[in-house]
Amino acid sequence: MQNDSIDTLLLRHYGSAAPAPAELEEQLTALVHREAPAIQARQEAVNSWNQRRVSRRRVLQLVTFSGASLSVLALGIDALQGSQKRPAYSA
């Protein structure tokens, strides 16, 4: 979809004879003002995470423990599926 303005989208959807929704601009402005602090806080959090230094030791710990966790999870799933196996056909 193209980057059409709100006016263009409203005209396309409602036609030129339809009235604009009541207080549309005020509602959109209020929405932007409400959402702006949350977006800014998220961006600041992302920036702080991107600026943090991570040691090789910490990365190795994360990789090792997540790999071990996945292995244990896979073993548990295999054990659950193994207890519920049924023959593919009945005689």
Backbone as numpy.savetxt, mean C-alpha at the origin, in Angstrom:
# Nx Ny Nz CAx CAy CAz Cx Cy Cz
-5.14 6.98 -18.54 -5.98 8.15 -18.54 -5.10 9.39 -18.54
-5.55 10.42 -19.20 -4.78 11.65 -19.25 -4.89 12.40 -17.94
-4.04 13.37 -17.78 -4.09 14.21 -16.59 -5.06 15.36 -16.82
-6.33 15.04 -16.86 -7.35 16.06 -17.08 -7.63 16.80 -15.79
-8.06 18.03 -15.92 -8.43 18.80 -14.74 -9.79 18.32 -14.24
-10.12 18.73 -13.04 -11.41 18.35 -12.46 -12.54 18.92 -13.30
-12.35 20.14 -13.79 -13.38 20.75 -14.64 -13.65 19.90 -15.88
-12.59 19.45 -16.51 -12.73 18.64 -17.73 -13.45 17.33 -17.43
-13.07 16.69 -16.32 -13.72 15.44 -15.96 -15.19 15.63 -15.64
-15.52 16.71 -14.93 -16.93 16.98 -14.62 -17.73 17.27 -15.88
-17.14 18.04 -16.79 -17.83 18.32 -18.05 -18.06 17.04 -18.85
-17.06 16.18 -18.88 -17.19 14.94 -19.63 -18.25 14.04 -19.01
-18.33 14.03 -17.68 -19.26 13.13 -17.01 -20.68 13.69 -16.99
-20.83 14.98 -16.67 -22.15 15.56 -16.49 -22.63 16.38 -17.68
-21.73 16.80 -18.56 -22.11 17.64 -19.68 -22.05 19.11 -19.27
-22.17 19.97 -20.26 -22.02 21.40 -19.98 -23.27 22.01 -19.37
-24.42 21.35 -19.44 -25.65 21.91 -18.90 -25.82 21.64 -17.41
-25.08 20.69 -16.88 -25.23 20.33 -15.47 -24.58 21.36 -14.58
-25.21 21.67 -13.46 -24.59 22.63 -12.52 -23.43 21.99 -11.78
-22.50 22.79 -11.37 -21.37 22.30 -10.57 -21.89 21.90 -9.20
-21.33 20.87 -8.61 -21.76 20.49 -7.25 -21.57 21.64 -6.28
-22.47 21.74 -5.32 -22.44 22.83 -4.35 -21.17 22.76 -3.52
-20.51 23.88 -3.39 -19.31 24.04 -2.56 -18.22 23.03 -2.90
-18.08 22.70 -4.16 -17.07 21.73 -4.58 -15.67 22.24 -4.28
-15.40 23.47 -4.63 -14.05 24.01 -4.42 -13.70 24.06 -2.93
-14.65 24.44 -2.10 -14.40 24.50 -0.66 -14.14 23.11 -0.09
-14.90 22.11 -0.57 -14.70 20.75 -0.10 -13.33 20.21 -0.50
-12.94 20.49 -1.75 -11.63 20.03 -2.20 -10.50 20.72 -1.45
-10.65 22.01 -1.21 -9.64 22.76 -0.47 -9.51 22.22 0.95
-10.65 21.96 1.59 -10.63 21.43 2.96 -9.97 20.05 2.99
-10.27 19.24 1.99 -9.66 17.91 1.92 -8.15 18.00 1.78
-7.69 18.89 0.92 -6.25 19.06 0.72 -5.59 19.54 2.01
-6.24 20.47 2.70 -5.67 20.98 3.95 -5.65 19.91 5.04
-6.63 19.01 5.05 -6.64 17.94 6.04 -5.59 16.88 5.73
-5.39 16.58 4.47 -4.47 15.50 4.08 -3.01 15.95 4.04
-2.76 17.23 3.87 -1.39 17.73 3.72 -0.49 17.36 4.90
-0.90 17.55 6.16 0.00 17.18 7.27 0.34 15.69 7.30
-0.63 14.84 6.98 -0.36 13.40 6.98 0.63 13.03 5.89
0.46 13.62 4.73 1.37 13.35 3.61 2.77 13.85 3.96
2.85 15.02 4.56 4.15 15.57 4.93 4.82 14.70 6.00
4.04 14.22 6.98 4.61 13.36 8.02 5.13 12.06 7.41
4.36 11.47 6.47 4.82 10.25 5.80 6.11 10.49 5.03
6.17 11.63 4.34 7.37 11.95 3.56 8.58 12.14 4.47
8.38 12.79 5.62 9.48 12.97 6.57 9.95 11.63 7.13
9.01 10.72 7.39 9.38 9.40 7.89 10.19 8.63 6.84
9.76 8.72 5.60 10.49 8.06 4.51 11.88 8.65 4.38
11.97 9.96 4.45 13.28 10.61 4.33 14.20 10.21 5.48
13.66 10.12 6.69 14.52 9.74 7.82 14.99 8.30 7.68
14.13 7.40 7.19 14.55 6.01 6.97 15.60 5.93 5.87
15.44 6.75 4.83 16.41 6.73 3.74 17.76 7.28 4.17
17.78 8.15 5.15 19.03 8.76 5.58 19.74 7.93 6.66
19.08 6.95 7.24 19.70 6.13 8.27 20.75 5.22 7.67
21.79 5.08 8.40 22.82 4.14 7.97 22.51 2.78 8.59
22.70 1.75 7.81 22.46 0.40 8.29 23.76 -0.36 8.14
24.16 -0.98 9.23 25.43 -1.71 9.19 25.25 -3.04 8.46
26.36 -3.55 7.98 26.33 -4.85 7.30 25.89 -5.95 8.27
26.30 -5.80 9.52 25.94 -6.78 10.53 24.42 -6.83 10.71
23.79 -5.66 10.76 22.33 -5.60 10.92 21.61 -6.20 9.70
22.12 -5.90 8.52 21.53 -6.45 7.30 21.65 -7.97 7.32
22.81 -8.48 7.72 23.01 -9.92 7.79 22.07 -10.55 8.81
21.87 -9.89 9.95 20.93 -10.40 10.95 19.52 -10.45 10.38
19.10 -9.40 9.73 17.75 -9.36 9.16 17.55 -10.47 8.12
18.54 -10.63 7.25 18.44 -11.66 6.21 18.43 -13.04 6.83
19.30 -13.27 7.81 19.39 -14.59 8.44 18.11 -14.93 9.18
17.63 -13.99 10.00 16.43 -14.28 10.79 15.18 -14.38 9.93
15.09 -13.56 8.89 13.90 -13.66 8.03 13.95 -14.96 7.23
15.14 -15.36 6.80 15.27 -16.64 6.10 14.94 -17.81 7.00
15.41 -17.75 8.25 15.10 -18.81 9.20 13.61 -18.84 9.51
13.01 -17.69 9.63 11.57 -17.62 9.91 10.78 -18.23 8.77
11.17 -17.93 7.55 10.48 -18.50 6.39 10.65 -20.01 6.34
11.82 -20.49 6.71 12.05 -21.94 6.72 11.17 -22.62 7.74
11.08 -22.04 8.94 10.23 -22.61 9.98 8.77 -22.57 9.55
8.36 -21.48 8.94 6.98 -21.36 8.45 6.70 -22.40 7.38
7.64 -22.59 6.47 7.46 -23.60 5.41 7.36 -25.00 6.00
8.19 -25.30 7.00 8.13 -26.61 7.66 6.78 -26.82 8.34
6.28 -25.76 8.99 4.98 -25.85 9.65 3.86 -26.09 8.65
3.91 -25.39 7.53 2.89 -25.57 6.49 2.96 -26.97 5.91
4.18 -27.44 5.67 4.34 -28.81 5.15 3.79 -29.83 6.15
4.03 -29.60 7.44 3.53 -30.53 8.45 2.01 -30.53 8.47
1.41 -29.36 8.35 -0.06 -29.28 8.33 -0.63 -29.95 7.09
-0.01 -29.72 5.97 -0.51 -30.32 4.74 -0.25 -31.83 4.72
0.82 -32.25 5.33 1.14 -33.66 5.37 0.13 -34.45 6.18
-0.40 -33.85 7.25 -1.38 -34.56 8.07 -2.75 -34.61 7.40
-2.97 -33.79 6.40 -4.26 -33.77 5.73 -4.22 -34.39 4.34
-3.13 -35.04 3.98 -3.03 -35.63 2.65 -3.98 -36.81 2.53
-4.60 -36.91 1.39 -5.51 -38.00 1.11 -5.07 -38.63 -0.20
-5.39 -39.87 -0.42 -5.01 -40.47 -1.68 -5.71 -39.78 -2.84
-5.07 -39.76 -4.00 -5.62 -39.09 -5.15 -6.84 -39.83 -5.70
-6.93 -41.11 -5.42 -8.07 -41.90 -5.88 -8.44 -42.92 -4.81
-9.65 -43.36 -4.83 -10.10 -44.36 -3.87 -10.32 -45.68 -4.61
-9.98 -46.76 -3.94 -10.15 -48.06 -4.56 -11.48 -48.66 -4.21
